[in-house]
Amino acid sequence: MQEFILVLGQPNNYLPGKLWTQYMVTVLDDRMKCVNKKTNEEFEISYSEFKEAEFGIGNGNLWLQCKLNNGPFVFCSPRKYWKSEEGKLLIDKINSVVEIKDMKEYKHYTGKLFFIYMFK
């Protein structure tokens, strides 16, 4: 199984760390298992925690800005991980609980002409 790299966009109530803290994510049926790349600490986030989700592009990155039961959760990932099967599966799992807004940003970022959208 492939893994997904999640990079924190801000402190949150789910995964410890500051801006740019990286986690390896394994997408499971009902939750995501997140392992801190530096400390190897493991955390789990149930998809049922998601209340809102929206894609946005900033600083040349694709961000998923979410509201969960216990507060905001914002993350990005390198382009190759968003395009990966694991990345697509993560989006599907979140989308099954709450509709992700602005999917067009995802399509722009992972599409062939993404450089045009990054530097507008």
N, C-alpha and C positions, 0 to 999 in steps of 0.2 A: 504494500500500500504506500502510495506517495504521501508526503506531508506538505503542509502549507505553512509558509512563514508569515506570521502576524507581527506587525510592528506597531507598538502603542503610539497613539497620538496625544495622549494626555493621561495623567493619573486617573484611576478609576477605583471602583469598589470590588472589582473582580480579579484583576491580575496586578500584582505589585510591580512597580517600576515607573520610570519617568518617560518622557518623550524619547522615542527610538528604542526602547527596550524590546528585544526580539523574543518571540516564542515560536516553537515548532508545534503545529496544530495537527492533530489527527481527528478527522471528521468521522464521528460515530452516528448511529441512527438517531439518538435523542439528545446528544450533547457533543460538545467539542472538548477534547483533551488537549490542554496547553502546557507545554514544558518550557520553562525558562532556559534559553540557550546557554547562559552563563552559570546559573546555579543548579540547574537540573530539577528545580522545584516543579511539582506537577499540580495543576489546577483543572477543574472542570466547570464548564458553563453549559447549562441546559438551554436548548433552543426555546423552551417555554418561557424563559426569562425575557426574551425579546418582545418589546412593545412597539417600537418604531425603528425603521432603518432607512437610510438614504445615502446614495453615492454622491460624492462631490470630488472635484479635482482641485488640488492646491499644492503649490511648491513642486509641481511636476509629478505628483503622486495621486493615485486613486484612493480616496478615503471612504470607508464605510462608517458613517456617523449613526450611532444607535442609541436608543433609550431602552434600558433594561429595567427590571423591577427595582433595583437598588441604585439607579443613577445612570449617567451617560457612559458610553463605551465606544471609543473612537480608535480605529486602526487603519493602517494601510498595509500593502504588501508589494514586493517587486512584481513587475508586469508579468514575468514568466509564471509566477505562482497564481496570479489571478486567472491566467489563461489555462492553467493545468486542470486536469480532471478533478483533483482534490479541491481546487479553488471553485470550480463550477459546482461541485457537490455541496460545498459549504454554502454557496449562494442559494442553491435549491433548498437546502435544509432550513435556512433562515427564512426564505421566501415562503416556505410551507406554513410558517407560523404567523408571519407578518409580511405584507407586501413591501418589497424594497422599492423605494421611490427613486426616480432618475436612473433607471437602468440604461438610459441612453449614454450616460457618462461611462458606464462600464463598457458598453459597445464601442464608444469612441476610443477609450484607453486601450482596449485589447484588439482593436481593429488595425488594418494595414496602414491607415493614414494617421495614426495616433500622434505623430510629431506635430501635425498641423493643429490639433486641439490643445496640445501641451503649451504651445508658445503663442497663442492668440492674445 
